[in-house]
Amino acid sequence: MNPLSFLKEYKRGFKKADVAQIRMVREGLGYGESVLDPRFKQAIKAKGISARETPAQFLGAYTSRMLIDVGNDGTRTYWWRWNHPLAIAQRVAEVGVQEIDTPTGRAAAGLAIAVPAVAAAGTYDITNVGQAFRPEGYAQSYSEPGTDDRRETQQPVQEIVERFFLGRTGEPLKYATAKEEIPDLTPERYGNYLNFLYNEKGLLGLGVVKGTMENLQGYPEARMLGFPVNLPMAGGFVAGTAGAKLAASGGGTPKQRAIRGAIGGAVGSLLGVAAGNTANEVIASGNRPQLPTTAEYGVTTGKI
């Protein structure tokens, strides 16, 4: 194919793709979709465009799609939607509420699944009201500058916002203070966890996703963009989703299905959290030392 013919076919593919995408918008498929969206490939295939049979038109069509993608943040929208563990967990929970007809009922069932599971993630301690729900072993972000004990805060409202809305645990307390709250904490585990938090880069060396078999409490933990994910949280969402779906299926009025879904979601989530906590204890019992360390005995390695 000579350059002029190629350019003519390229422009034809560009125009066909534009028409296809106008139809996609009218059908509610969205204007800011990603260039990776398989529905676009299907739309241009219906217009006779394919990489094998019409390569020039195919290139033109995807040039059009790429411009739209960049202009409307198509691909980045997927990243924003899936770059946080709670966003992923929400999609999992949506499977459990599909049998519920009303938006209010779905929301109630979704909350029944999410509340126990998110509480188990470790970003806040629901029982520690007096210290703005600070989790064990972690400092307040707004403690008094220069203080040795960073368990108190000068800005409780900001602490609550960071924990409940941003999912921030705060920095680990210094070892001596953290050990007061976690008696079996060892210097080795403490040091390894700090290295995990601040130095390890995780998957692909990007620091986005990483994991350790021992957090401060000695339990397995993953971090996705800094947000902690653990077995109780995962168990709560998975079992809660299954419980809501099972309870909401079958007969009954929409209200009855919604009520059953919320109850099933809550019960399933609590059972999943309990199972995750049990698994944590089994794993941690194998990691924890059976005897005090030499440092805890007061023994040094220097000359006698």
C-alpha positions, 0 to 999 in steps of 0.5 A: 500500500502506497503512503497516500492510500495508507493515509486515506485508509487511516483517516477513514478508520479515524472517522469510523471510530469517532462515529462508533464512539458517539454511539457508545456514548448514546448507549451509556457506555461512557465517553471517557473509556480506556483504550484498553476497553474491549467494547471499543474493539467490538464496536469498530469490528462491527464497522469492518475494522480489524488489525489483520484485514484493515491495518491502516483503518485499525491504526486510525481508529485507535489513534482516535481512541487514544486521543479520547482516552488522554483527553478524558482520563480513560485509562487513569479512571480505571487506576483511580477506581482500583488503586485502593484496597477498599475500592476493590473490596467494594466491588467484591461486596457488590456481588453480595448485594445484587439480589437486593432491588432497592438502592437503600437496601443495597447500601445497608447490606454493603455497610453490614459487610464493610463495617466489621471488615474495615474495623479489622484492617487495623487503621483504627481501634474502635475501642480506643475512643479516648485517644481518637481511636488510635490503634495499638503500637502506633503514634498519633500524627498530631502529638505534641512536638518533641514528646517522648510518648506520642499516644496523646494528640493535640488535634483529635478531629484531624486524627479521626479524619485521617484514620476513618477517611484516609486509612492512615495508621500513623507511624509506629511508636518508639520500641519501648512505648510500643512494647507496653501495648504489645508485650510480646513485641521483640526488637527484631520484629520491630526493626524488621517491620520498620524496614518493611514500612520505610525501605522495602519497595514491594511488587515491581519495586514501585512501593505500591503493593508489598507484604510482610509475614510479621507486623507489630503484632506478629501477624501477616500484613500487606500494604497497598498505597500505605493502607493495611490489608490483613486476613481478618479484613479479607475474611470479613469481605469475602464471608460477608459477601457470600452471606449477603448473597445467600441470605438475599436470594430466594423469595420474599418482598424487596424489603424482606430480601434487603433485611435478610441481605443485611443480616447475612452480610453482618453475620458473614463478615463477623464470622470471616473476621473471626476466622481471620483472627484465628488464622493470625494467631496460628501463624503468629504462634509459630513466629513468636519466640518461646523464651525472652531475648538476651536483651530482655534478660539484660544479658550483653555480649561484651566481655565479662 
